[in-house]
Amino acid sequence: MVDEPQNGSPAAKSGVQSGDVITALNGTPVKDSRDPFPQGGGIGSRPSVELDILRNGKSKTLTITLGELPNGNKPINP
C-alpha cells in the first residue's frame, strides 16, 4: 500500500495516490509489501513502467515515466 507519494515524483505525476495498493509492476504480480518490485519488474533502461493498482476496490493501470526524484536522488533501478 502506498503511504504518501513524494510531491513532484514520477509516481505522483503519474497519479499514484496515498492508499493505492500496488498489485503488479509491468505485469509481474507483487506478492506482499516486502516484494514491491518483483525481479526488478523488468525495468532495466525503460523510460516508463506500468503499475497495476487497486484504488477504492477498482483495478487501474498507471504508466509512470521514470526520472529523477525531486530531491535529486535517482530512482532505484535493479
Biopython code that builds the backbone (N, CA, C, O; Angstrom):
import numpy as np
from Bio.PDB.StructureBuilder import StructureBuilder

atoms = [
    (1, "MET", "N", (0.845, -1.175, 0.000)),
    (1, "MET", "CA", (0.000, 0.000, 0.000)),
    (1, "MET", "C", (0.891, 1.240, 0.000)),
    (1, "MET", "O", (1.880, 1.315, 0.730)),
    (2, "VAL", "N", (0.528, 2.188, -0.816)),
    (2, "VAL", "CA", (1.278, 3.436, -0.912)),
    (2, "VAL", "C", (0.924, 4.311, 0.285)),
    (2, "VAL", "O", (-0.249, 4.570, 0.556)),
    (3, "ASP", "N", (1.949, 4.760, 0.992)),
    (3, "ASP", "CA", (1.740, 5.644, 2.134)),
    (3, "ASP", "C", (1.507, 7.069, 1.633)),
    (3, "ASP", "O", (0.412, 7.614, 1.772)),
    (4, "GLU", "N", (2.540, 7.660, 1.055)),
    (4, "GLU", "CA", (2.452, 9.034, 0.560)),
    (4, "GLU", "C", (3.474, 9.213, -0.551)),
    (4, "GLU", "O", (4.673, 9.259, -0.274)),
    (5, "PRO", "N", (3.030, 9.314, -1.813)),
    (5, "PRO", "CA", (4.000, 9.548, -2.875)),
    (5, "PRO", "C", (4.654, 10.922, -2.693)),
    (5, "PRO", "O", (3.986, 11.892, -2.332)),
    (6, "GLN", "N", (5.941, 10.994, -2.941)),
    (6, "GLN", "CA", (6.671, 12.242, -2.770)),
    (6, "GLN", "C", (6.183, 13.275, -3.783)),
    (6, "GLN", "O", (6.104, 12.983, -4.976)),
    (7, "ASN", "N", (5.860, 14.470, -3.318)),
    (7, "ASN", "CA", (5.419, 15.537, -4.216)),
    (7, "ASN", "C", (6.430, 15.752, -5.329)),
    (7, "ASN", "O", (7.632, 15.841, -5.078)),
    (8, "GLY", "N", (5.943, 15.835, -6.546)),
    (8, "GLY", "CA", (6.800, 16.079, -7.695)),
    (8, "GLY", "C", (7.521, 14.850, -8.209)),
    (8, "GLY", "O", (8.264, 14.940, -9.186)),
    (9, "SER", "N", (7.318, 13.693, -7.568)),
    (9, "SER", "CA", (7.988, 12.465, -8.006)),
    (9, "SER", "C", (7.314, 11.922, -9.263)),
    (9, "SER", "O", (6.175, 12.285, -9.557)),
    (10, "PRO", "N", (8.007, 11.053, -10.011)),
    (10, "PRO", "CA", (7.374, 10.434, -11.177)),
    (10, "PRO", "C", (6.063, 9.723, -10.820)),
    (10, "PRO", "O", (5.099, 9.781, -11.584)),
    (11, "ALA", "N", (6.025, 9.055, -9.662)),
    (11, "ALA", "CA", (4.797, 8.364, -9.259)),
    (11, "ALA", "C", (3.663, 9.350, -9.038)),
    (11, "ALA", "O", (2.555, 9.140, -9.532)),
    (12, "ALA", "N", (3.927, 10.420, -8.303)),
    (12, "ALA", "CA", (2.891, 11.421, -8.033)),
    (12, "ALA", "C", (2.417, 12.067, -9.330)),
    (12, "ALA", "O", (1.218, 12.282, -9.510)),
    (13, "LYS", "N", (3.331, 12.375, -10.224)),
    (13, "LYS", "CA", (2.967, 12.996, -11.508)),
    (13, "LYS", "C", (2.109, 12.062, -12.353)),
    (13, "LYS", "O", (1.321, 12.514, -13.184)),
    (14, "SER", "N", (2.269, 10.734, -12.132)),
    (14, "SER", "CA", (1.513, 9.746, -12.909)),
    (14, "SER", "C", (0.183, 9.385, -12.277)),
    (14, "SER", "O", (-0.582, 8.595, -12.830)),
    (15, "GLY", "N", (-0.094, 9.967, -11.112)),
    (15, "GLY", "CA", (-1.391, 9.748, -10.489)),
    (15, "GLY", "C", (-1.423, 8.768, -9.341)),
    (15, "GLY", "O", (-2.506, 8.462, -8.844)),
    (16, "VAL", "N", (-0.281, 8.258, -8.892)),
    (16, "VAL", "CA", (-0.264, 7.373, -7.736)),
    (16, "VAL", "C", (-0.702, 8.168, -6.515)),
    (16, "VAL", "O", (-0.233, 9.284, -6.290)),
    (17, "GLN", "N", (-1.609, 7.583, -5.723)),
    (17, "GLN", "CA", (-2.167, 8.286, -4.570)),
    (17, "GLN", "C", (-1.976, 7.477, -3.288)),
    (17, "GLN", "O", (-1.790, 6.261, -3.326)),
    (18, "SER", "N", (-2.025, 8.173, -2.159)),
    (18, "SER", "CA", (-1.997, 7.506, -0.863)),
    (18, "SER", "C", (-3.143, 6.506, -0.805)),
    (18, "SER", "O", (-4.262, 6.812, -1.218)),
    (19, "GLY", "N", (-2.865, 5.313, -0.293)),
    (19, "GLY", "CA", (-3.889, 4.279, -0.172)),
    (19, "GLY", "C", (-3.955, 3.336, -1.352)),
    (19, "GLY", "O", (-4.600, 2.291, -1.258)),
    (20, "ASP", "N", (-3.303, 3.671, -2.476)),
    (20, "ASP", "CA", (-3.276, 2.744, -3.606)),
    (20, "ASP", "C", (-2.553, 1.470, -3.180)),
    (20, "ASP", "O", (-1.563, 1.520, -2.450)),
    (21, "VAL", "N", (-3.054, 0.340, -3.639)),
    (21, "VAL", "CA", (-2.412, -0.947, -3.374)),
    (21, "VAL", "C", (-1.774, -1.409, -4.673)),
    (21, "VAL", "O", (-2.469, -1.628, -5.665)),
    (22, "ILE", "N", (-0.458, -1.557, -4.672)),
    (22, "ILE", "CA", (0.269, -1.991, -5.867)),
    (22, "ILE", "C", (0.110, -3.499, -5.993)),
    (22, "ILE", "O", (0.469, -4.252, -5.088)),
    (23, "THR", "N", (-0.436, -3.933, -7.135)),
    (23, "THR", "CA", (-0.659, -5.359, -7.350)),
    (23, "THR", "C", (0.289, -5.975, -8.370)),
    (23, "THR", "O", (0.511, -7.185, -8.352)),
    (24, "ALA", "N", (0.859, -5.148, -9.270)),
    (24, "ALA", "CA", (1.796, -5.673, -10.263)),
    (24, "ALA", "C", (2.646, -4.546, -10.831)),
    (24, "ALA", "O", (2.230, -3.389, -10.876)),
    (25, "LEU", "N", (3.844, -4.913, -11.261)),
    (25, "LEU", "CA", (4.754, -3.990, -11.929)),
    (25, "LEU", "C", (5.117, -4.612, -13.261)),
    (25, "LEU", "O", (5.712, -5.688, -13.306)),
    (26, "ASN", "N", (4.759, -3.938, -14.351)),
    (26, "ASN", "CA", (4.970, -4.464, -15.702)),
    (26, "ASN", "C", (4.408, -5.876, -15.842)),
    (26, "ASN", "O", (5.011, -6.738, -16.481)),
    (27, "GLY", "N", (3.248, -6.095, -15.236)),
    (27, "GLY", "CA", (2.570, -7.383, -15.352)),
    (27, "GLY", "C", (3.056, -8.457, -14.398)),
    (27, "GLY", "O", (2.473, -9.541, -14.353)),
    (28, "THR", "N", (4.103, -8.190, -13.635)),
    (28, "THR", "CA", (4.620, -9.161, -12.676)),
    (28, "THR", "C", (3.948, -8.905, -11.328)),
    (28, "THR", "O", (4.090, -7.821, -10.762)),
    (29, "PRO", "N", (3.210, -9.904, -10.807)),
    (29, "PRO", "CA", (2.485, -9.694, -9.547)),
    (29, "PRO", "C", (3.400, -9.337, -8.382)),
    (29, "PRO", "O", (4.518, -9.839, -8.267)),
    (30, "VAL", "N", (2.899, -8.463, -7.530)),
    (30, "VAL", "CA", (3.562, -8.115, -6.276)),
    (30, "VAL", "C", (2.870, -8.950, -5.208)),
    (30, "VAL", "O", (1.658, -8.847, -5.023)),
    (31, "LYS", "N", (3.645, -9.784, -4.501)),
    (31, "LYS", "CA", (3.056, -10.723, -3.544)),
    (31, "LYS", "C", (2.755, -10.085, -2.195)),
    (31, "LYS", "O", (1.719, -10.372, -1.596)),
    (32, "ASP", "N", (3.647, -9.221, -1.706)),
    (32, "ASP", "CA", (3.417, -8.555, -0.430)),
    (32, "ASP", "C", (4.300, -7.315, -0.345)),
    (32, "ASP", "O", (5.048, -7.015, -1.275)),
    (33, "SER", "N", (4.212, -6.601, 0.766)),
    (33, "SER", "CA", (4.930, -5.330, 0.891)),
    (33, "SER", "C", (6.443, -5.486, 0.913)),
    (33, "SER", "O", (7.162, -4.514, 0.683)),
    (34, "ARG", "N", (6.939, -6.685, 1.184)),
    (34, "ARG", "CA", (8.385, -6.904, 1.153)),
    (34, "ARG", "C", (8.872, -7.176, -0.264)),
    (34, "ARG", "O", (10.074, -7.317, -0.489)),
    (35, "ASP", "N", (7.966, -7.251, -1.204)),
    (35, "ASP", "CA", (8.284, -7.583, -2.592)),
    (35, "ASP", "C", (7.718, -6.511, -3.519)),
    (35, "ASP", "O", (6.970, -6.836, -4.442)),
    (36, "PRO", "N", (8.063, -5.219, -3.291)),
    (36, "PRO", "CA", (7.419, -4.173, -4.085)),
    (36, "PRO", "C", (7.780, -4.186, -5.561)),
    (36, "PRO", "O", (6.973, -3.765, -6.390)),
    (37, "PHE", "N", (8.962, -4.654, -5.908)),
    (37, "PHE", "CA", (9.360, -4.676, -7.303)),
    (37, "PHE", "C", (9.944, -6.033, -7.640)),
    (37, "PHE", "O", (11.163, -6.196, -7.701)),
    (38, "PRO", "N", (9.066, -7.015, -7.860)),
    (38, "PRO", "CA", (9.492, -8.385, -8.098)),
    (38, "PRO", "C", (10.443, -8.506, -9.283)),
    (38, "PRO", "O", (10.138, -8.065, -10.391)),
    (39, "GLN", "N", (11.599, -9.111, -9.029)),
    (39, "GLN", "CA", (12.584, -9.346, -10.085)),
    (39, "GLN", "C", (12.900, -8.081, -10.865)),
    (39, "GLN", "O", (13.254, -8.147, -12.042)),
    (40, "GLY", "N", (12.775, -6.930, -10.216)),
    (40, "GLY", "CA", (13.047, -5.663, -10.886)),
    (40, "GLY", "C", (11.935, -5.234, -11.810)),
    (40, "GLY", "O", (12.004, -4.163, -12.414)),
    (41, "GLY", "N", (10.907, -6.060, -11.927)),
    (41, "GLY", "CA", (9.766, -5.705, -12.762)),
    (41, "GLY", "C", (10.130, -5.490, -14.215)),
    (41, "GLY", "O", (9.346, -4.915, -14.970)),
    (42, "GLY", "N", (11.311, -5.945, -14.622)),
    (42, "GLY", "CA", (11.728, -5.753, -16.000)),
    (42, "GLY", "C", (11.965, -4.297, -16.332)),
    (42, "GLY", "O", (11.816, -3.894, -17.485)),
    (43, "ILE", "N", (12.339, -3.488, -15.326)),
    (43, "ILE", "CA", (12.522, -2.055, -15.556)),
    (43, "ILE", "C", (13.690, -1.796, -16.492)),
    (43, "ILE", "O", (13.540, -1.109, -17.502)),
    (44, "GLY", "N", (14.861, -2.348, -16.159)),
    (44, "GLY", "CA", (16.035, -2.154, -16.999)),
    (44, "GLY", "C", (16.227, -0.690, -17.339)),
    (44, "GLY", "O", (16.266, 0.156, -16.445)),
    (45, "SER", "N", (16.348, -0.381, -18.625)),
    (45, "SER", "CA", (16.565, 1.006, -19.050)),
    (45, "SER", "C", (15.306, 1.592, -19.697)),
    (45, "SER", "O", (15.391, 2.532, -20.487)),
    (46, "ARG", "N", (14.158, 1.044, -19.364)),
    (46, "ARG", "CA", (12.900, 1.549, -19.934)),
    (46, "ARG", "C", (12.651, 2.996, -19.512)),
    (46, "ARG", "O", (13.055, 3.405, -18.423)),
    (47, "PRO", "N", (11.996, 3.758, -20.360)),
    (47, "PRO", "CA", (11.649, 5.132, -19.978)),
    (47, "PRO", "C", (10.393, 5.191, -19.100)),
    (47, "PRO", "O", (10.132, 6.203, -18.451)),
    (48, "SER", "N", (9.612, 4.091, -19.085)),
    (48, "SER", "CA", (8.393, 4.083, -18.279)),
    (48, "SER", "C", (8.074, 2.655, -17.836)),
    (48, "SER", "O", (8.601, 1.683, -18.378)),
    (49, "VAL", "N", (7.196, 2.558, -16.837)),
    (49, "VAL", "CA", (6.741, 1.260, -16.344)),
    (49, "VAL", "C", (5.226, 1.306, -16.181)),
    (49, "VAL", "O", (4.638, 2.379, -16.053)),
    (50, "GLU", "N", (4.606, 0.137, -16.187)),
    (50, "GLU", "CA", (3.174, 0.035, -15.923)),
    (50, "GLU", "C", (2.987, -0.488, -14.513)),
    (50, "GLU", "O", (3.582, -1.496, -14.132)),
    (51, "LEU", "N", (2.171, 0.191, -13.749)),
    (51, "LEU", "CA", (1.907, -0.165, -12.375)),
    (51, "LEU", "C", (0.419, -0.481, -12.253)),
    (51, "LEU", "O", (-0.427, 0.380, -12.495)),
    (52, "ASP", "N", (0.103, -1.729, -11.876)),
    (52, "ASP", "CA", (-1.286, -2.104, -11.642)),
    (52, "ASP", "C", (-1.594, -1.840, -10.178)),
    (52, "ASP", "O", (-0.840, -2.243, -9.292)),
    (53, "ILE", "N", (-2.701, -1.164, -9.931)),
    (53, "ILE", "CA", (-3.072, -0.807, -8.567)),
    (53, "ILE", "C", (-4.540, -1.136, -8.309)),
    (53, "ILE", "O", (-5.327, -1.330, -9.237)),
    (54, "LEU", "N", (-4.882, -1.193, -7.035)),
    (54, "LEU", "CA", (-6.273, -1.215, -6.597)),
    (54, "LEU", "C", (-6.518, 0.108, -5.893)),
    (54, "LEU", "O", (-5.768, 0.493, -4.996)),
    (55, "ARG", "N", (-7.565, 0.796, -6.300)),
    (55, "ARG", "CA", (-7.942, 2.067, -5.670)),
    (55, "ARG", "C", (-9.449, 2.035, -5.437)),
    (55, "ARG", "O", (-10.239, 1.934, -6.376)),
    (56, "ASN", "N", (-9.821, 2.123, -4.181)),
    (56, "ASN", "CA", (-11.242, 2.085, -3.820)),
    (56, "ASN", "C", (-11.937, 0.855, -4.388)),
    (56, "ASN", "O", (-13.077, 0.927, -4.846)),
    (57, "GLY", "N", (-11.225, -0.291, -4.351)),
    (57, "GLY", "CA", (-11.807, -1.553, -4.797)),
    (57, "GLY", "C", (-11.825, -1.758, -6.302)),
    (57, "GLY", "O", (-12.339, -2.772, -6.776)),
    (58, "LYS", "N", (-11.273, -0.813, -7.069)),
    (58, "LYS", "CA", (-11.264, -0.937, -8.528)),
    (58, "LYS", "C", (-9.840, -1.050, -9.035)),
    (58, "LYS", "O", (-8.942, -0.365, -8.546)),
    (59, "SER", "N", (-9.633, -1.925, -10.026)),
    (59, "SER", "CA", (-8.314, -2.094, -10.642)),
    (59, "SER", "C", (-8.054, -0.963, -11.616)),
    (59, "SER", "O", (-8.956, -0.479, -12.300)),
    (60, "LYS", "N", (-6.790, -0.553, -11.661)),
    (60, "LYS", "CA", (-6.394, 0.526, -12.559)),
    (60, "LYS", "C", (-4.933, 0.302, -12.933)),
    (60, "LYS", "O", (-4.158, -0.199, -12.119)),
    (61, "THR", "N", (-4.551, 0.664, -14.149)),
    (61, "THR", "CA", (-3.165, 0.599, -14.581)),
    (61, "THR", "C", (-2.674, 2.008, -14.850)),
    (61, "THR", "O", (-3.299, 2.769, -15.589)),
    (62, "LEU", "N", (-1.541, 2.348, -14.237)),
    (62, "LEU", "CA", (-0.923, 3.656, -14.438)),
    (62, "LEU", "C", (0.399, 3.470, -15.169)),
    (62, "LEU", "O", (1.115, 2.501, -14.917)),
    (63, "THR", "N", (0.724, 4.380, -16.065)),
    (63, "THR", "CA", (2.020, 4.384, -16.722)),
    (63, "THR", "C", (2.849, 5.475, -16.067)),
    (63, "THR", "O", (2.461, 6.643, -16.039)),
    (64, "ILE", "N", (4.001, 5.070, -15.539)),
    (64, "ILE", "CA", (4.875, 6.010, -14.842)),
    (64, "ILE", "C", (6.118, 6.245, -15.686)),
    (64, "ILE", "O", (6.854, 5.308, -15.996)),
    (65, "THR", "N", (6.348, 7.497, -16.055)),
    (65, "THR", "CA", (7.559, 7.869, -16.765)),
    (65, "THR", "C", (8.662, 8.024, -15.736)),
    (65, "THR", "O", (8.560, 8.857, -14.835)),
    (66, "LEU", "N", (9.713, 7.232, -15.861)),
    (66, "LEU", "CA", (10.794, 7.249, -14.888)),
    (66, "LEU", "C", (11.616, 8.518, -15.010)),
    (66, "LEU", "O", (11.730, 9.098, -16.090)),
    (67, "GLY", "N", (12.185, 8.941, -13.897)),
    (67, "GLY", "CA", (13.003, 10.140, -13.878)),
    (67, "GLY", "C", (13.583, 10.346, -12.503)),
    (67, "GLY", "O", (13.494, 9.469, -11.644)),
    (68, "GLU", "N", (14.172, 11.491, -12.294)),
    (68, "GLU", "CA", (14.781, 11.784, -11.003)),
    (68, "GLU", "C", (13.735, 12.234, -10.007)),
    (68, "GLU", "O", (12.742, 12.873, -10.357)),
    (69, "LEU", "N", (13.986, 11.880, -8.741)),
    (69, "LEU", "CA", (13.118, 12.344, -7.668)),
    (69, "LEU", "C", (13.385, 13.819, -7.409)),
    (69, "LEU", "O", (14.480, 14.301, -7.696)),
    (70, "PRO", "N", (12.407, 14.546, -6.873)),
    (70, "PRO", "CA", (12.574, 15.985, -6.665)),
    (70, "PRO", "C", (13.782, 16.362, -5.812)),
    (70, "PRO", "O", (14.351, 17.438, -5.996)),
    (71, "ASN", "N", (14.182, 15.501, -4.885)),
    (71, "ASN", "CA", (15.316, 15.833, -4.025)),
    (71, "ASN", "C", (16.659, 15.537, -4.696)),
    (71, "ASN", "O", (17.711, 15.631, -4.064)),
    (72, "GLY", "N", (16.612, 15.181, -5.975)),
    (72, "GLY", "CA", (17.840, 14.943, -6.731)),
    (72, "GLY", "C", (18.305, 13.500, -6.756)),
    (72, "GLY", "O", (19.242, 13.171, -7.484)),
    (73, "ASN", "N", (17.669, 12.623, -5.972)),
    (73, "ASN", "CA", (18.028, 11.213, -5.992)),
    (73, "ASN", "C", (17.457, 10.570, -7.230)),
    (73, "ASN", "O", (16.355, 10.909, -7.662)),
    (74, "LYS", "N", (18.189, 9.659, -7.797)),
    (74, "LYS", "CA", (17.693, 8.920, -8.946)),
    (74, "LYS", "C", (16.862, 7.755, -8.442)),
    (74, "LYS", "O", (17.132, 7.229, -7.362)),
    (75, "PRO", "N", (15.840, 7.333, -9.214)),
    (75, "PRO", "CA", (15.037, 6.190, -8.789)),
    (75, "PRO", "C", (15.898, 4.937, -8.733)),
    (75, "PRO", "O", (16.915, 4.833, -9.419)),
    (76, "ILE", "N", (15.484, 4.010, -7.924)),
    (76, "ILE", "CA", (16.207, 2.745, -7.790)),
    (76, "ILE", "C", (15.863, 1.861, -8.960)),
    (76, "ILE", "O", (14.694, 1.534, -9.165)),
    (77, "ASN", "N", (16.848, 1.470, -9.730)),
    (77, "ASN", "CA", (16.687, 0.537, -10.829)),
    (77, "ASN", "C", (17.564, -0.664, -10.549)),
    (77, "ASN", "O", (18.789, -0.546, -10.549)),
    (78, "PRO", "N", (16.952, -1.835, -10.307)),
    (78, "PRO", "CA", (17.772, -3.020, -10.037)),
    (78, "PRO", "C", (18.643, -3.388, -11.203)),
    (78, "PRO", "O", (19.391, -4.363, -11.132)),
]
sb = StructureBuilder()
sb.init_structure("model")
sb.init_model(0)
sb.init_chain("A")
sb.init_seg("    ")
for serial, (resi, resn, name, xyz) in enumerate(atoms, 1):
    if name == "N":
        sb.init_residue(resn, " ", resi, " ")
    sb.init_atom(name, np.array(xyz, "f"), 0.0, 1.0, " ", f" {name:<3s}", serial, name[0])
structure = sb.get_structure()
